[in-house]
Amino acid sequence: MPKLLTQTKSVPDTHTDGVMCLCASVNAEGKSIIYSGGMDGIIKVWTDEGEELQKFEAHSETVNKLIAKDGKLYSCSDDAKIKVWDCAETKNTATMTHDDGINNMFIDGEILYSCDDTGTVKIHSLTDYTTKCTFPGAAEALNCLAVYKELLWTGGDDGFLRLWNIAPGSLTDGQMVPADNIYVLESEDTVMINNCLLQDSYLWVSVGVTNHSCVQRRCASTGELLAAIQVNDWPRTIVITEMFYFVACDDGKIYGWVMGGDDKNTPSALSQASEDGTEPIMDMVFCGKKAASTSDSSINFWSSLV
């Protein structure tokens, strides 16, 4: 199988210390752009060819997650703030807070879900930017969230996927009880959930553990394990395109596999999708036939066969 990705450009020293997150969007002119967030608290805007368009000081600490939606950019940070930005003017229009560093966010309609280093989950309204519910989701850091219908999935450093009922009338500050606790992998080594991705009725989970790291596909309504693929090093980001799955790992490589058989969601034919790397890849995004990935303080830009 030929390489699924071909590097077209590598931009070094884009952020001080390192690039932590990326997200793709389309600007007012209909052109694809990429946002990057770094350990320096700065957000930068790029063309999909790797030309820097703009930068602005967004946070006082590391930017961990970016989401672009409906002309707005949402950023969360170790400074315990979620900020909302007007993409056209790069103006901060609203701020929501936690008591500790915020690791991830998920937007479902007009609701934003966030999780932090203490294991706390918060649910915010995007109509008035108020916090509607706060509850302890774990005793350790939470790294990811995903919403499927009236269910919220969380995962983090303790290796558990937790399922929460978020139906109207069920949310109670500080008193939420998980409907299910799933330990994703039996191992004598420390198991951590690095990320999760919702795809239709499936929940994809990146599981990090010494010598047993893998990507799992689970039923989004029950958590049942449906498929798993082992990877060489801790997986950080999962990206799904029309015909391929990609996972970016701590070994500095991007792996891809084809959707196999009659079940288009069953992974098969794992192969290295990109050239050898050396630094952990913290995030990866696609813009049509182009892609971008992080590598320490560099951003690599790719053309894709996908």
C-alpha positions in Angstrom: 0.0 0.0 0.0 1.4 3.5 -0.9 1.9 6.1 1.8 -1.5 7.6 2.6 0.2 11.0 3.5 3.0 12.9 1.9 4.6 15.7 3.8 4.5 19.0 1.8 5.9 21.4 4.4 7.3 21.4 8.0 7.2 24.7 9.9 9.6 24.7 12.9 9.4 26.7 16.1 5.7 27.7 15.6 5.1 27.9 19.3 7.4 28.2 22.3 8.0 24.8 23.9 5.4 22.9 21.9 2.2 22.7 19.9 -0.6 20.9 21.8 -3.7 21.1 19.6 -5.1 21.9 16.2 -8.5 22.4 14.6 -9.6 23.0 11.1 -12.2 25.5 9.8 -13.3 27.6 6.8 -12.9 31.4 6.9 -15.3 34.0 5.6 -13.8 33.7 2.1 -14.5 30.0 2.1 -10.9 29.0 2.4 -9.6 26.2 4.6 -7.7 27.4 7.7 -6.0 25.7 10.6 -5.8 27.0 14.2 -3.0 25.9 16.5 -2.7 26.2 20.2 0.6 26.0 22.1 2.2 25.7 25.5 2.9 29.4 25.2 -0.8 30.2 25.4 -0.8 31.6 21.9 -3.2 30.7 19.1 -2.1 30.9 15.5 -4.0 30.8 12.3 -2.6 29.0 9.2 -3.5 28.3 5.6 -3.8 24.6 4.8 -0.5 25.1 2.9 1.4 26.1 6.0 1.5 29.9 5.7 1.0 31.8 9.0 -1.9 34.3 8.8 -2.3 35.6 12.3 -1.5 35.0 16.0 -2.9 36.3 19.2 -2.3 35.8 22.9 -5.2 33.7 24.1 -4.3 32.2 27.5 -1.6 32.6 30.2 -0.8 28.9 30.1 -0.9 25.9 27.7 -3.8 25.7 25.2 -5.1 22.1 25.3 -8.1 22.1 23.0 -9.6 24.1 20.1 -13.0 23.8 18.5 -14.2 26.0 15.6 -18.0 26.2 15.2 -20.4 28.6 13.5 -18.0 31.5 13.2 -16.6 31.1 16.8 -13.5 29.5 18.2 -13.5 27.9 21.6 -10.2 27.4 23.5 -9.5 25.7 26.8 -6.3 25.9 28.8 -4.2 25.0 31.9 -5.1 28.5 33.1 -8.6 27.1 34.0 -10.4 29.2 31.4 -12.6 28.4 28.4 -12.6 31.4 26.1 -15.0 32.1 23.2 -13.6 34.0 20.2 -15.2 35.8 17.3 -13.3 34.2 14.4 -13.6 37.3 12.1 -12.2 39.7 14.7 -10.3 37.3 17.0 -12.1 39.0 19.9 -12.7 37.3 23.2 -16.5 37.5 23.6 -17.1 35.2 26.6 -15.2 33.2 29.3 -16.1 30.2 31.4 -14.0 28.8 34.2 -12.9 25.7 36.2 -10.8 25.5 39.4 -7.9 23.7 37.7 -6.4 23.2 34.2 -9.0 22.2 31.6 -7.9 19.3 29.4 -10.8 18.9 26.9 -14.1 20.1 25.6 -17.0 18.7 23.6 -19.8 20.7 22.0 -23.3 19.3 21.4 -25.7 21.8 20.0 -25.9 24.8 22.4 -24.1 22.9 25.3 -20.4 22.7 26.0 -19.0 20.0 28.2 -15.5 20.3 29.8 -13.2 18.3 32.0 -10.1 19.1 34.0 -7.1 17.9 35.9 -9.0 17.2 39.1 -11.5 15.0 37.3 -14.3 17.6 37.5 -16.9 17.8 34.7 -18.8 21.0 33.9 -21.7 21.6 31.6 -22.2 25.1 30.2 -24.8 26.8 28.1 -23.6 28.5 24.9 -26.7 30.7 24.8 -25.7 32.7 28.0 -22.3 31.2 28.8 -23.3 30.1 32.3 -22.4 26.8 34.0 -25.5 24.6 34.4 -24.0 21.7 36.3 -20.7 20.7 38.0 -19.9 17.2 39.3 -16.8 15.0 40.1 -16.3 12.7 37.2 -13.2 10.9 38.5 -10.6 11.1 41.2 -7.8 11.7 38.7 -7.5 13.9 35.6 -10.1 13.5 32.8 -8.7 13.8 29.3 -11.8 13.4 27.0 -15.5 13.6 26.7 -18.1 12.6 24.1 -21.9 12.9 24.0 -24.1 10.4 22.3 -27.8 11.2 22.5 -28.6 11.7 26.2 -25.4 9.9 27.3 -22.0 11.5 28.3 -18.8 9.4 28.1 -15.7 10.5 30.0 -12.2 9.0 30.2 -8.9 9.8 31.8 -5.8 8.9 33.8 -7.5 6.1 35.8 -8.2 4.0 32.8 -12.0 4.0 33.2 -14.6 5.0 30.7 -17.6 6.3 32.6 -21.1 6.7 31.2 -23.4 9.4 32.6 -27.1 10.1 32.0 -27.5 13.7 30.9 -31.2 13.6 30.0 -33.2 16.7 31.0 -34.0 16.7 34.7 -31.2 14.3 35.6 -28.4 16.8 36.1 -27.6 17.6 39.8 -24.6 19.6 40.9 -22.1 17.5 42.7 -24.3 14.4 42.9 -24.1 12.8 39.5 -23.6 9.0 39.6 -22.2 7.1 36.6 -24.5 4.6 34.9 -21.5 2.4 34.1 -17.8 2.1 34.8 -15.7 0.3 32.2 -12.0 -0.5 32.8 -10.8 -0.5 29.2 -7.9 -2.9 29.4 -6.8 -5.4 32.0 -3.1 -4.9 32.6 -0.5 -4.8 35.4 0.8 -1.6 34.0 -0.9 1.9 34.3 -3.7 2.3 31.8 -4.7 5.7 30.6 -7.4 6.9 28.2 -5.8 9.7 26.1 -8.7 10.6 23.8 -12.0 9.5 22.5 -13.9 10.2 19.3 -17.6 9.8 18.5 -18.4 8.4 15.0 -22.1 7.7 14.3 -23.1 5.1 16.9 -19.5 4.2 17.7 -17.1 5.5 20.3 -13.4 5.3 19.4 -11.0 5.3 22.4 -7.2 5.7 22.4 -5.7 3.7 25.3 -2.2 4.2 26.5 -0.3 1.4 28.4 3.2 0.1 28.2 3.5 -2.5 25.5 -0.3 -2.8 25.1 -1.4 0.6 23.6 -4.4 0.3 21.4 -7.3 1.9 19.7 -10.7 0.5 20.6 -14.0 0.8 18.9 -17.0 0.5 21.3 -20.7 0.8 21.1 -21.6 4.4 21.9 -24.8 3.4 23.8 -23.5 0.6 25.9 -19.6 0.7 25.8 -19.4 -2.8 24.5 -16.0 -3.5 23.0 -16.4 -4.3 19.2 -12.9 -4.1 17.8 -9.3 -3.2 18.8 -6.0 -2.5 17.1 -2.7 -2.5 18.9 -0.3 0.3 18.0 3.4 0.6 18.8 3.2 3.6 21.2 0.7 5.7 23.1 -2.0 6.9 20.7 -2.9 10.5 21.1 -5.4 11.4 18.3 -7.9 9.5 16.1 -9.0 11.0 12.8 -11.7 9.4 10.6 -12.1 10.1 6.9 -14.5 8.6 4.4 -12.5 5.4 3.8 -9.6 5.5 6.3 -8.9 5.7 10.0 -5.7 7.5 11.2 -4.1 7.4 14.6 -1.2 9.7 15.7 1.1 8.3 18.3 3.9 9.1 20.7 6.5 7.4 18.5 6.2 10.3 16.0 4.3 8.3 13.4 0.8 8.4 11.9 -0.8 5.1 11.2 -3.7 4.4 8.9 -6.0 1.6 8.2 -8.8 0.8 5.8 -12.4 0.3 6.7 -12.7 -3.4 6.0 -15.3 -5.9 4.8 -19.0 -5.4 4.6 -18.8 -3.6 8.0 -17.2 -0.3 6.9 -16.4 0.5 10.6 -14.2 -2.6 11.2 -10.5 -1.6 10.9 -8.1 -3.7 8.9 -4.8 -3.5 7.1 -2.9 -1.3 9.6 0.0 0.5 7.9 2.3 3.4 8.5 0.7 6.3 6.8 3.6 8.9 7.1 7.3 9.1 7.1 9.3 8.3 10.3 9.0 10.9 13.0 10.8 11.4 16.3 8.6 13.5 18.5 5.2 12.6 19.9 2.3 13.8 17.8 -0.2 15.5 20.1 -2.8 16.3 17.5 -3.8 15.9 13.8 -6.5 17.4 11.6 -7.8 17.1 8.1 -8.8 19.8 5.7 -10.3 17.9 2.7 -7.3 16.4 0.9 -4.8 18.1 3.2 -3.8 17.5 6.8 -1.7 18.9 9.5 0.0 17.4 12.6 2.1 18.5 15.5 5.6 17.5 16.3 7.1 19.2 19.4 7.1 22.9 18.4 6.7 22.2 14.7 3.6 21.8 12.5 3.8 19.4 9.6 1.6 19.8 6.6 0.5 16.9 4.4 -1.2 16.0 1.2 -3.4 13.0 1.4 -4.5 10.2 -0.9 -7.7 10.0 1.0 
